[in-house]
Amino acid sequence: MEQETIEAGKTAAITSYILIIGALIALSMNAETKNQYAAFHIRQALGIAITFIGLGLIISNFNSFMIAVPMWICTSVLWTYGIISAIQGTTKPMPLVGTWYQKWLKNVA
């Protein structure tokens, strides 16, 4: 990916990792320009948000600290990995789930 494309989409890419609201804002920021770099990170951020909400709904039924803490840690690690990748200007998919996010959300952004 060219450096101009990365620089043009960096703001939307970083914004996408600010909870689900940031991903929605980044989607609207990328609606006209269709930047590939921003789209990659928007898909990654939406994937994290959907995973977090889905796991949260499932885990909330157990009401167990021992089950909830690993979910929070895993989500936090993925979020940190994604935002650092966006800041550095790379397009590495997240470990384990990043390629699935790209495949499942290919029509988004």
JOVENQUI-V72180 format. One record per backbone hydrogen bond with DSSP energy under -1.0 kcal/mol. NH is the residue of the N-H (numbers start at 1). CO is the residue of the C=O. E is the energy in kcal/mol with one decimal. If there is no record, write none. Layout:
# JOVENQUI-V72180
nh:NH co:CO e:E
nh:NH co:CO e:E
This chain:
# JOVENQUI-V72180
nh:6 co:2 e:-1.8
nh:7 co:3 e:-2.5
nh:8 co:4 e:-2.2
nh:9 co:5 e:-1.6
nh:13 co:9 e:-2.3
nh:14 co:10 e:-2.5
nh:15 co:11 e:-2.3
nh:16 co:12 e:-1.8
nh:17 co:14 e:-1.2
nh:18 co:15 e:-1.9
nh:19 co:17 e:-1.4
nh:22 co:18 e:-2.9
nh:23 co:19 e:-1.1
nh:24 co:20 e:-2.0
nh:25 co:21 e:-2.5
nh:26 co:22 e:-2.8
nh:27 co:23 e:-2.0
nh:28 co:24 e:-1.8
nh:29 co:25 e:-2.2
nh:30 co:26 e:-2.0
nh:34 co:30 e:-1.6
nh:39 co:35 e:-2.3
nh:40 co:36 e:-2.1
nh:41 co:37 e:-1.8
nh:42 co:38 e:-2.4
nh:43 co:39 e:-2.3
nh:44 co:40 e:-1.9
nh:45 co:41 e:-2.7
nh:46 co:42 e:-2.7
nh:47 co:43 e:-2.1
nh:48 co:44 e:-2.1
nh:49 co:45 e:-2.4
nh:50 co:46 e:-2.8
nh:51 co:47 e:-2.4
nh:52 co:48 e:-2.8
nh:53 co:49 e:-2.5
nh:54 co:50 e:-2.7
nh:55 co:51 e:-2.9
nh:56 co:52 e:-2.4
nh:57 co:53 e:-2.3
nh:58 co:54 e:-1.8
nh:59 co:55 e:-3.3
nh:60 co:56 e:-2.0
nh:62 co:59 e:-1.4
nh:68 co:64 e:-2.0
nh:69 co:65 e:-2.1
nh:72 co:68 e:-2.2
nh:73 co:69 e:-2.6
nh:74 co:70 e:-2.7
nh:75 co:71 e:-2.5
nh:76 co:72 e:-2.4
nh:77 co:73 e:-2.4
nh:78 co:74 e:-2.2
nh:79 co:75 e:-2.6
nh:80 co:76 e:-2.6
nh:81 co:77 e:-2.5
nh:82 co:78 e:-2.4
nh:83 co:79 e:-2.6
nh:84 co:80 e:-2.3
nh:85 co:81 e:-2.0
nh:86 co:82 e:-2.2
nh:87 co:83 e:-2.3
nh:88 co:84 e:-2.4
nh:89 co:85 e:-1.0
nh:90 co:85 e:-2.3
nh:97 co:95 e:-2.5
nh:98 co:94 e:-1.7
nh:101 co:97 e:-2.3
nh:102 co:98 e:-1.9
nh:103 co:99 e:-1.8
nh:104 co:100 e:-3.3
nh:105 co:101 e:-2.2
nh:108 co:105 e:-1.9
